[in-house]
């Protein structure tokens, strides 16, 4: 009977053929050097290059050490990680991107912190090797998340993170489809901390996040963790209404003072104000529509992902994420 692993390392993989062999070799070396029972879980997120075959080969060559989870199509990074969580057995679960920008050699630092009694260990990337746009957008989103959640962490975009077993189990009980894992984990964690880690330039392959995907990700993040935007919209509506009321009183006073001719001169100003109000209404309706759309997706209870095959691990039938609900 095989002993359950101490550490599970979950890595989502999407078209990472140029990096995959180096990633696997470095992860295995790190795990062996730690002298712990471990499992390396590679989740193929619908890759269209040779990544799937490379994962199957790695599983064959490292029986009992590597597990391959093959999704039937691309579902996105966070859904792929949840698929990995559903097959992870370790008391400590570490997530890592496959692009090698976060070195696998940093993993022991996270495990040491978890063993100090923390539920979640996040990472802050030092000297980020990203574009100015990525850095600026990340800074804005991190501040917004801290404000909305009240949990002070500085780099929610870094997926090199470690979770205790109870946090992973709690996340698996959540049935929502729009999931941002670092924030979801923090909603259950009592003790969280961060450590500084290295961040390297991507040596091979391309980033999977276009500007449009980044915008979609920020919408997922914002509307899946908090109703703060709705509250802000209410405050904005109250403020605009107060300004409109004050402006109406002002126009009435000026008309009584200077006569009807004065109010006629302000017709175009009133039209401009009307259009501003209409714009605010449309923004509000769009935001409400975003939330309603997410409610619609969640109540349909569609599976978060579908696993086509699991290699390297004998498990009971696991086909969809419905088992987690």
Secondary structure, 3 states (H helix, E strand, C coil): CCCCCCEEEEEEECCCHHHHHHHHHHHHHHHHHHCCCEEEEEEECCCCCCHHHHHHHHHHHCCCCEEEEEECCCCCHHHHHHHHHCCCCCCEEEEEECCCCCCHHHHHHHHHHHHCCCCEEEEEECCCCCCHHHHHHHHHHHHHHHHHHCCCCCCCCCCCEEEEHHHHHHHHCCCCCCCCHHHHHHCCCCCEEEEEECCCCCCCCCCCCCHHHHHHHHHHHHHHHCCHHHHHHHHHHHHHHHHHHHHHHHHHHHHHHHCHHHHHCCHHHHHHHHHHHHHHHHHHHHHHHHHHHHHHHHHCCCCCCEEEEEECCCCCCCCEHHHHC
